[in-house]
């Protein structure tokens, strides 16, 4: 069963699967962005459109799942708020994520170079950016505070409580961005908004709107924690899928209806047009629904696939997906029809998605996947993130692949490089206990005496 406990106590396997998918998407996405030449950043390649879509989905998926797993474990602990061990651990983890985030942006090479050349140290402008780790850390602290406030009030159910504040985090984005941050240090401004202008030293992941994805993840985590038996049914993934459909089709209409009520409050700015944020969250819960559904029925699907369809007939499904995808792609290219299915998903992207699914199914049939290692990847996302920033983005030390790649690779070399990059981290996770053992010996040698 999909929702059986993994190696970590009280953790649902589908959460680790989602985290594994998100972190692997992040690794390949970051490598391709860093390596691919500007000339090939278009719709010339059949995979580029779907890659662009999945890249846009990676961060929302990762943020949502972070809030989901954290809140699931937090709510399972029935102790009073101030005595809840998960509260203390969560606050500690949140602050550590923030510190790690800023530490990775230090650039020791830049600092030491300034000391040698000028006799004084200065920080790179990147030091003041509010990036992924800082945003997730601050968002987890926000979830804890909202959880504590809910335990104090005890009027609104926790799931609805998180749903309300997640919505608020999205629709308040224009209001927050309208505030004047000119008198604040860039370090403060970058926490809340993406600074205006062309400067490279501005946040890609400010609190608004990204905290909203974490809070929405907390909403799902609270529900799963309080209703674990319901997750095992077909009803739960169906509800997730229908909810995602509603968010993709009707969010703009809903925002248009509720906007006048909010605008009656002084200072609130219009937020109609932010449906793409809710659409992204809808696509995230589609991913969760698919993971749960496939995992729940994988034994039955395997039997049907292998016995009822037979060996040769089992290739019909991936071939059907592939042919359908190619047909849609050829139609859109010949007709010039750029019909948009959802706010962030076009007919052209659908064709690429079907073709991509076909490639994935065929690959899965030909390769013997190591399931345990795949799950382990989802359980070590922080370590993977930190090491990948150091290697790819010259984090902390100021040396990395970014100096050599710098958008210089053709598509196929970039794809091969991304596969190799993922393989490096796959082996890193496989032998992570060995790395941790030597790390402990290096930094905590006194403890061993």
C-alpha positions in Angstrom: 0.0 0.0 0.0 1.2 3.5 -0.9 0.5 5.0 2.5 2.4 2.5 4.5 5.0 4.0 6.8 8.4 4.6 5.4 11.6 4.1 7.2 11.0 7.4 9.1 8.4 7.1 11.9 5.0 8.5 11.3 5.8 9.6 7.7 3.6 8.7 4.8 5.4 7.3 1.8 3.5 9.4 -0.8 5.1 12.5 0.9 8.6 11.2 0.3 7.7 10.2 -3.2 6.5 13.8 -3.9 9.7 15.2 -2.3 11.9 12.9 -4.4 10.1 14.0 -7.5 10.4 17.7 -6.6 14.1 17.5 -5.7 15.0 15.6 -8.8 13.1 18.1 -10.9 15.0 20.9 -9.2 18.4 19.3 -9.9 17.7 18.9 -13.6 15.9 22.2 -13.9 18.7 24.2 -12.3 21.4 22.4 -14.4 19.5 23.0 -17.6 19.0 26.7 -16.8 22.7 27.1 -16.0 23.9 25.2 -19.0 21.6 25.6 -22.0 22.5 28.3 -24.5 20.2 31.2 -25.1 19.7 30.3 -28.7 17.9 27.1 -27.7 15.5 28.6 -25.2 12.4 28.4 -27.3 9.9 25.9 -28.7 12.3 24.4 -31.2 12.8 21.2 -29.2 9.8 19.0 -28.5 10.7 18.7 -24.8 11.3 22.4 -24.1 7.7 23.4 -23.7 6.9 20.6 -21.2 10.2 21.3 -19.5 9.3 24.9 -19.0 6.0 23.9 -17.5 7.4 21.3 -15.1 10.2 23.8 -14.1 7.4 26.3 -13.1 5.8 23.5 -11.1 8.9 22.4 -9.2 9.1 25.1 -6.6 5.3 25.1 -5.8 5.5 21.3 -5.4 8.5 21.5 -3.1 7.1 24.3 -1.0 3.7 22.6 -0.7 5.2 19.3 0.3 7.4 20.9 2.9 4.4 22.4 4.6 2.5 19.1 4.3 5.1 16.8 5.9 5.9 19.3 8.6 2.3 19.9 9.6 1.4 16.2 9.4 4.1 15.5 12.0 3.2 18.6 14.1 -0.5 17.9 14.4 0.0 14.2 15.1 1.6 15.2 18.4 -1.4 15.7 20.8 0.6 17.5 23.5 -0.3 21.1 24.4 1.3 23.7 22.1 4.0 24.9 24.4 4.9 21.3 25.4 4.8 19.9 21.8 8.3 18.7 20.9 7.5 19.3 17.2 7.0 23.0 17.9 10.5 23.3 19.4 12.0 21.1 16.6 10.1 23.1 14.0 11.3 26.5 15.3 14.9 25.2 15.5 14.6 23.8 11.9 13.1 27.0 10.6 15.9 29.2 12.0 18.6 26.7 10.8 17.1 26.8 7.3 17.3 30.6 7.4 20.9 30.5 8.6 21.9 27.9 6.1 20.3 30.0 3.3 22.3 33.1 4.2 25.5 31.1 4.8 25.3 29.6 1.3 25.2 33.2 -0.1 28.3 34.4 1.8 30.9 33.8 -1.0 34.1 33.4 1.1 36.2 33.9 -2.0 34.7 37.4 -2.6 35.2 38.3 1.1 38.9 37.1 1.2 39.6 38.8 -2.1 38.4 42.1 -0.7 40.5 41.7 2.4 43.6 41.0 0.3 43.1 43.7 -2.3 41.4 46.5 -0.2 42.2 45.5 3.4 38.5 45.4 4.2 35.7 42.9 3.8 32.4 43.5 2.0 29.5 41.2 1.3 28.3 40.3 -2.2 24.9 41.7 -3.0 23.7 38.1 -3.2 24.1 37.9 0.6 20.9 39.9 1.0 18.7 37.8 -1.2 15.8 35.9 0.4 16.1 32.5 -1.3 14.5 29.0 -1.1 15.9 27.9 2.3 15.2 31.3 4.0 11.6 31.3 2.6 10.9 27.7 3.6 12.4 28.3 7.1 10.4 31.5 7.7 7.2 29.8 6.3 7.6 26.9 8.7 7.8 29.3 11.6 4.7 31.1 10.2 2.9 27.7 10.2 3.8 27.1 13.8 2.6 30.5 14.8 -0.7 30.0 13.0 -1.1 26.6 14.5 -0.5 28.0 18.0 -3.0 30.8 17.4 -5.6 28.2 16.2 -5.0 26.1 19.4 -5.6 29.2 21.4 -8.8 30.3 19.6 -10.3 26.8 18.9 -13.2 28.2 16.8 -12.2 27.5 13.2 -11.1 23.9 12.2 -7.4 23.8 11.6 -7.7 22.8 7.9 -10.0 25.7 7.1 -7.7 28.0 9.2 -4.7 27.2 7.0 -6.8 27.4 3.9 -7.9 30.9 4.8 -4.3 32.2 5.5 -3.0 30.4 2.4 -5.5 32.3 0.3 -4.7 35.5 2.1 -1.0 35.1 1.4 -1.7 34.9 -2.3 -4.3 37.7 -2.6 -2.3 40.1 -0.4 0.6 40.0 -2.7 -0.3 43.2 -4.7 -1.0 45.0 -1.4 2.4 44.0 0.1 4.2 45.0 -3.2 2.5 48.4 -3.1 4.2 49.3 0.2 7.2 51.6 0.2 10.3 49.7 1.3 12.8 52.4 0.1 13.7 53.3 3.7 14.6 49.7 4.6 17.8 47.8 4.0 17.7 45.5 1.0 18.0 42.6 3.4 14.5 43.5 4.9 12.9 44.4 1.5 14.0 41.1 -0.1 12.2 39.2 2.6 8.7 40.4 1.6 8.9 41.3 -2.1 10.9 41.0 -5.3 12.7 44.3 -5.5 11.8 46.5 -8.5 14.5 47.3 -11.1 17.0 45.3 -13.1 19.4 44.5 -10.3 20.5 40.9 -10.0 20.5 41.1 -6.3 16.8 40.6 -5.7 14.7 37.8 -4.3 13.2 35.1 -6.5 11.4 33.6 -3.5 10.1 36.4 -1.2 7.6 35.5 1.5 4.7 36.8 -0.7 3.4 34.8 -2.4 5.6 31.7 -1.6 4.5 31.3 2.0 1.1 30.6 0.6 2.2 27.3 -0.9 3.7 26.2 2.4 0.5 27.1 4.3 -1.7 25.3 1.7 0.6 22.3 2.2 0.0 22.7 5.9 -3.7 22.6 5.2 -3.4 19.2 3.5 -1.0 18.0 6.2 -3.5 18.9 8.9 -6.3 17.0 7.1 -4.2 13.9 6.5 -3.0 13.9 10.1 -6.5 14.1 11.5 -8.1 11.7 8.9 -5.4 9.2 8.0 -7.9 6.4 7.2 -9.6 8.6 4.5 -6.3 8.9 2.6 -6.4 5.2 1.9 -9.7 5.5 0.0 -10.3 6.4 -3.7 -12.3 9.4 -2.5 -9.3 11.4 -1.3 -7.3 11.5 -4.5 -10.5 12.1 -6.4 -11.2 15.1 -4.2 -7.7 16.4 -4.8 -8.1 16.0 -8.5 -11.5 17.8 -8.6 -10.2 20.6 -6.4 -7.2 21.0 -8.7 -9.6 21.2 -11.7 -11.7 23.9 -10.0 -8.6 25.9 -9.1 -7.4 25.8 -12.7 -10.8 26.5 -14.3 -12.7 28.9 -12.0 -10.2 30.7 -9.7 -10.2 33.9 -11.8 -14.0 34.0 -11.7 -14.0 33.4 -7.9 -11.4 36.1 -7.3 -13.5 38.5 -9.4 -16.5 37.9 -7.2 -14.8 38.2 -3.8 -12.5 41.1 -4.8 -15.1 43.9 -4.1 -15.6 42.8 -0.5 -11.8 43.0 0.1 -11.4 46.3 -1.7 -13.9 47.9 0.8 -11.1 47.6 3.3 -8.8 50.6 3.2 -5.4 50.0 1.6 -6.2 46.6 0.0 -5.1 46.5 -3.7 -6.9 44.6 -6.5 -5.9 41.0 -6.8 -8.0 39.8 -9.7 -5.6 38.2 -12.1 -3.7 36.2 -9.5 -5.5 33.0 -10.5 -2.2 31.6 -11.9 -1.0 31.1 -8.3 -4.1 29.1 -7.3 -3.8 27.2 -10.6 -0.2 26.2 -9.8 -1.4 24.9 -6.4 -4.1 23.0 -8.2 -1.5 21.4 -10.4 0.5 20.5 -7.3 -2.4 18.6 -5.8 -2.9 16.9 -9.1 0.6 15.5 -8.8 -0.2 14.4 -5.2 -3.5 12.8 -6.4 -1.7 10.9 -9.2 1.0 9.6 -6.8 -1.6 8.4 -4.3 -3.8 6.8 -6.9 -1.0 5.0 -8.7 0.6 3.9 -5.4 -2.7 2.6 -4.1 -3.5 0.6 -7.2 0.0 -0.3 -8.3 -0.4 -4.0 -7.4 -3.7 -4.2 -9.4 -2.3 -2.2 -12.3 0.8 -4.4 -12.5 -1.4 -7.5 -12.7 -3.6 -6.0 -15.4 -0.7 -4.7 -17.2 1.3 -7.9 -17.3 -1.3 -10.7 -17.3 -4.5 -9.4 -18.9 -2.8 -7.2 -21.5 0.1 -9.6 -22.1 3.7 -8.7 -22.8 3.3 -7.3 -26.3 0.0 -5.6 -25.6 1.4 -3.9 -22.5 3.2 -1.6 -24.9 -0.1 -0.3 -26.2 -0.5 2.3 -23.4 2.9 4.1 -23.8 2.5 3.9 -27.6 -1.0 5.4 -27.3 0.3 8.3 -25.1 3.2 8.9 -27.5 1.1 8.9 -30.7 -1.5 11.2 -29.0 1.2 13.6 -27.9 2.8 13.7 -31.3 -0.5 14.2 -33.0 -1.3 17.2 -30.8 2.2 18.7 -31.3 1.9 18.3 -35.1 -1.6 19.8 -35.1 -0.5 22.9 -33.1 2.6 23.4 -35.2 0.7 23.2 -38.5 -2.5 25.1 -37.4 -0.8 27.7 -35.3 -3.5 27.1 -32.7 -2.2 28.1 -29.2 -5.3 27.2 -27.4 -4.9 27.5 -23.6 -6.5 24.7 -21.6 -5.7 26.2 -18.2 -4.1 29.5 -17.1 -0.6 28.0 -17.1 -1.1 25.0 -19.5 -1.6 25.1 -23.3 -2.7 22.5 -25.8 0.9 22.4 -27.0 2.1 21.6 -23.5 -0.5 18.8 -23.3 1.0 17.2 -26.3 4.5 17.3 -24.8 3.1 16.0 -21.5 1.6 13.0 -23.2 4.8 12.3 -25.1 6.8 12.8 -21.9 4.6 10.3 -20.1 5.1 7.8 -22.9 8.9 8.2 -22.6 8.8 7.8 -18.8 6.6 4.6 -19.0 8.9 3.0 -21.7 12.0 3.9 -19.6 10.4 2.4 -16.5 9.7 -0.8 -18.4 13.3 -1.1 -19.5 15.1 -0.1 -16.3 15.0 -1.8 -12.9 14.3 1.1 -10.6 15.7 1.1 -7.1 12.6 2.1 -5.2 14.3 2.3 -1.7 17.0 4.6 -3.0 14.3 6.8 -4.7 12.5 7.1 -1.4 15.8 7.9 0.4 16.3 10.8 -2.0 13.1 12.4 -0.7 14.2 12.0 2.9 17.5 13.9 2.3 16.3 17.0 0.4 18.1 19.5 2.6 21.5 17.8 2.2 21.0 17.6 -1.5 20.0 21.2 -1.8 23.0 22.5 0.2 25.5 20.5 -1.7 24.0 21.3 -5.1 24.1 25.0 -4.3 27.8 24.7 -3.5 28.6 22.7 -6.6 26.4 24.4 -9.1 26.0 28.0 -7.9 29.4 28.5 -6.2 27.6 28.8 -2.9 29.6 29.6 0.3 33.1 29.1 -1.1 32.7 31.0 -4.4 33.8 28.2 -6.7 31.5 26.0 -8.7 30.3 24.8 -12.1 28.5 28.1 -12.8 31.8 29.7 -13.9 32.3 27.0 -16.5 28.8 26.2 -17.8 27.4 29.8 -18.1 24.8 28.9 -20.7 27.4 27.4 -23.1 26.0 23.9 -23.7 23.9 22.7 -26.6 20.6 20.9 -25.7 21.9 17.4 -25.9 25.0 18.1 -24.0 22.9 20.0 -21.4 20.6 17.0 -21.1 23.5 14.5 -20.7 25.1 16.9 -18.2 21.8 17.1 -16.2 21.5 13.3 -16.2 25.1 13.0 -14.9 24.4 15.7 -12.3 21.4 13.7 -11.0 23.5 10.6 -10.9 26.1 12.3 -8.8 23.5 13.1 -6.2 21.9 9.7 -6.5 25.2 8.1 -5.4 25.6 10.9 -2.8 22.4 9.8 -1.2 23.2 6.1 -1.6 26.3 6.6 0.5 25.2 9.5 2.6 25.7 7.6 5.9 29.4 7.3 5.0 29.7 11.0 4.4 27.8 11.7 7.6 30.2 9.4 9.5 33.3 11.2 8.3 31.6 14.6 8.8 30.9 13.7 12.5 34.5 12.5 12.9 35.8 15.8 11.4 33.7 18.2 13.4 32.8 16.3 16.5 35.9 14.3 17.1 35.9 15.2 20.8 32.6 13.4 21.2 34.2 10.2 20.1 36.8 10.3 22.8 
